[in-house]
């Protein structure tokens, strides 16, 4: 998988997508309605000149709205750009504004914490997949694909593209691009050691057929029931990330001199060079399908500049080419507190990532009048705000034995005073909870959510004794099977969730009361990702995604070791599943049963049968009790300037719905 702006779940380092492991990763670090065929109706940044500020705000510089932005119309007039009708596809995608039709012009200012925070780019710029979620996160709708038609009871899918659509360099975007990306990249073992799971059925990849210049057919040996839905998620962006006319020069099959090009680029081989050239956040020359294109990238100053794509293929209801906003100015800010202060001073136009913490909200609330902004709410899909994941496939056999004892995990769960966490850390918000589907999901299970969340020291001690750890040292700490004090480190990433370290200090005191001692080990996010993505840790904390709406059907990594965040608690079992048993370790029978069930889910077209299979999978997850949840995920927020329009007042917050991408940032606009 390439570096496309999503983390292990939402980050560029240590990325492990849903069933995807690529060479780059190794090098660098529900319902029937959703399944149905979908169709569509048809500057000088440092200048103090007042004109620069007017341009940033839109206003008079936007001029009278026509079929294209004034800055592009000027290039057409000079003969430097074809007319807009020649740049748009025959059937451009019509985007309905969230509030009203906008005007052209202005700059969208925001902030990010450097390359490790590239998820902000993926969520604001990079969400362009074959299909997409509607803004309400209720159904899959067309996007790059004009439609996807299901054939042969879910064994075949005909993808129809938009005739006349172009890459950002003006080159035609055709079926050849998908065939190249699929056959020569995603199924190339040098580039993708394991193909993306959405293209695998029974661990066998489907094939792609070119029907005509704008049509391809994916054919699978068995039904692939989640194919359409998965192509609305960030997991699906790789199929559109390898424009053939540009990338084939770096591919050895198409260019015998590819290794020489790699040598000239100081890369070990064509493989590394190919992946480097496919990195959309560092290679400005890479053609793409996004609304804005990079003018500066990582390593080129302290601001990342993106300007409108002249060949963008979407229009508003009046036929005016999108996006409305001319450029994105994304400021590199190394410190989260500095970012919060910048936001409270009105220096950002629309932002949620990094600043939307519990601790920051009072600061931002006080700055609303001065900064001329207000809040919008984000409704979480994540099920748990802080999950403690013991490494069940630890390399140390003693720790593995301890962690795999279910009574040990249950005892630690009873020992946590969750109400104290809620009162002291989470500002009296949230409720005690384990990892489980949320009440917004059809798979909600109250018992799964609440089991073992009672604060009960007696029950905690009973389960820890039942686990066999009755012997204690002179300080009252329990001894493990090797006769030594049970002690392990819980790794906490810094600069992501500021409250996690403080919460774990409280948990440490809770656990000491029942004879278990830990080290709360804070570390840089990049190191955290590296260690957890390869199973080197004792235990780690993260938030549990995949809880709301249809997500438990599409994102299973917290319910069994399938992908992504599974590396926090069972890296070796996850690898076994992802590689069809070629790597990793064979998991216990209940885990293997879950893996069998999910493979059946992915092959079952009937909605009722599919749901029954998933509920059985979730029942096993409840019984196995992989990890320890603490508090339900809280509602979040973002800020938006009062002159920045078409941002919904309430937005789903999720990885599969890469907030704010499905709200169509291309139709945001700036106007007083």
Secondary structure, DSSP 8 states (H G I E B T S, - for coil): ----S--SSS-STT--BTTBB-HHHHH----HHHHS-B------TT---HHHHHHHH-GGGG-S--SS-HHHHHHHHTTSS--HHHHS-TT-EE---SSS------EEEEEE-SGGGTHHHHHHT----SEEE-TTSS-EEESSSSEEEEEGGGTEEEEE--TT-B-TTS-B--HHHHHHIIIIIIT-TTT-SB--GGGEETTEE-EEEEEETTEEEEE-SS--TTHHHHTTSGGGGGGGS--HHHHGGG-TTT-TTHHHHHHHTT-SSHHHHHHHHT-TTT-TTS---SSEEESS-TTSSSEEEEEE-TT--EE-TTS-BS-SS-EEEEEE-S-HHHHHHHHHTT--SEE-TTT-SHHHHHHHHHTHHHHTEEEEEEEE--SEEEEEEE-TT-SSHHHHHHHT-HHHHHHHHHT--HHHHHHHTSTT-S-B--S---TTSTT--HHHHHTT-S--HHHHHHHHHHTT---B-TTS-BB-TTSSB-EEEEEEETTT-THHHHHHHHHHHHHHTTT-EEEEEEE-HHHHHHHHTTT--SEEEEEE---STTHHHH--TTTSS-SGGGHHHHHHHHHHHHTTTSSS----HHHHHHHHHHHHHTT---HHHHHHHHHHHHHHHHHH--SEE-BB---EEEEEETTEE---SEEEEBTTTBTTGGG-GGG-EE--
